[in-house]
Amino acid sequence: MISETKYLIAYEDCTEPSVLSKGTWLVVLHASRIPPHVGLMIDGNYNSLTIKERELNVSSEALLKMISQKKIETLFLKLVRHPVFSSDHQLNIFQELLNQFTAVKQNEATCLSPLKLFFEEFYAVKNNKEQLFFDFLEELYQNEYLVQAVGLNVINKANNTLALPHYTNEELQQRIANERAVFLK
């Protein structure tokens, strides 16, 4: 559950990583950073939009190895099982949605952009292009679309609760501009 005022997420420690290979998970990498990076993992297949490119078909094993080696603070938020569409269908559609973008770009697309399209398609969540991640997450919790939260390498935890950072759209766009400038050098 996320608190409206402080953006707190209660989670359980990941004691059995194999649980992450089944179902659909919203993956929040660098969870305390401004901004965190988000992607989607469906039945152990991770996909996301980054500053560099689209990441497609990354295995959960490879993702977990990278998270472990780099000690990346990560939250996995499990989605309620879709009542109609199969995981395979959802994965195919999400990858098609990702292909609408080439990379994260200032005032054009964030890592959240394809996820918003996915949730609009499968969960009838209105695609508000201006909505930032913590507000988007609050909407998912309010609609009871998230059923479990699992944490790895969480640093500043208090009673297994993580505070998401608050930031403005201007801060987000500046961070994207800075990251792209480094990448394009």
Salt bridges, closest charged atoms under 4 A:
ASP13 OD1 - LYS157 NZ 3.54
GLU179 OE2 - ARG175 NE 3.05
